[in-house]
Amino acid sequence: MAQPSISIEDEMLDMVDANLSYGDSRSEWIRHAIALRLDVDPILDELYESYQREERRDLVVAAVRKEVDRRKQEIENGN
């Protein structure tokens, strides 16, 4: 059975390409992004409806920023 063709906007692919490091694979980067979303979406379902994409993204970005800042502070304090 043939896989359906998936189209990703050129602008989105350009953004992905801009984040690749030497030797990185675009398809691997996209697979990782998909896996991350599949892990996070069930958690976000507890708070948001599936169509609330911006709210979901905003929460994820804020939560990750908060945790990274917390961990950096721990490192700076020698913990």
C-alpha positions as CSV (number, residue, x, y, z in Angstrom):
1,M,0.0,0.0,0.0
2,A,1.5,3.4,-1.0
3,Q,2.0,6.0,1.7
4,P,0.1,9.2,1.2
5,S,2.1,12.2,0.1
6,I,2.7,14.7,2.8
7,S,3.3,18.4,1.9
8,I,5.1,20.7,4.2
9,E,5.2,24.3,3.3
10,D,8.5,25.6,2.0
11,E,8.7,28.2,4.7
12,M,8.4,25.5,7.4
13,L,11.1,23.4,5.7
14,D,13.4,26.4,5.5
15,M,12.9,26.9,9.3
16,V,13.8,23.3,9.9
17,D,16.8,23.5,7.7
18,A,18.0,26.6,9.5
19,N,18.0,24.6,12.8
20,L,20.0,21.7,11.4
21,S,23.6,21.2,12.4
22,Y,26.2,19.7,10.2
23,G,25.4,16.1,9.6
24,D,21.8,16.4,10.9
25,S,19.0,14.8,8.9
26,R,15.9,16.8,8.1
27,S,13.8,13.7,8.2
28,E,15.2,12.6,11.5
29,W,14.5,16.1,12.9
30,I,10.9,15.9,11.7
31,R,10.5,12.4,13.2
32,H,11.8,13.7,16.5
33,A,9.3,16.6,16.4
34,I,6.5,14.3,15.7
35,A,7.5,11.9,18.5
36,L,7.7,14.9,20.9
37,R,4.3,16.1,20.0
38,L,2.8,12.6,20.3
39,D,4.3,12.4,23.8
40,V,3.0,15.9,24.9
41,D,-0.4,16.0,23.3
42,P,-2.1,13.5,25.7
43,I,-0.9,15.6,28.6
44,L,-2.2,18.8,27.0
45,D,-5.5,17.1,26.4
46,E,-6.1,17.3,30.1
47,L,-6.3,21.1,29.8
48,Y,-7.0,22.1,26.2
49,E,-9.1,21.0,23.3
50,S,-7.2,19.7,20.2
51,Y,-8.1,22.8,18.2
52,Q,-6.4,25.1,20.8
53,R,-3.1,24.8,19.1
54,E,-1.7,28.3,20.1
55,E,-2.6,27.8,23.7
56,R,-0.9,24.4,23.7
57,R,2.2,25.7,22.1
58,D,2.4,28.7,24.5
59,L,2.1,26.5,27.5
60,V,4.8,24.1,26.3
61,V,7.2,26.9,25.5
62,A,6.5,28.6,28.9
63,A,6.9,25.3,30.8
64,V,10.1,24.4,29.1
65,R,11.6,27.9,29.6
66,K,10.7,27.8,33.3
67,E,12.3,24.3,33.8
68,V,15.4,25.2,31.8
69,D,15.8,28.4,33.9
70,R,15.3,26.4,37.1
71,R,17.9,23.8,36.1
72,K,20.4,26.5,35.0
73,Q,19.9,28.2,38.4
74,E,20.6,24.9,40.2
75,I,23.9,24.5,38.2
76,E,24.9,28.1,39.0
77,N,24.3,27.4,42.7
78,G,26.3,24.2,42.6
79,N,23.4,21.8,43.1
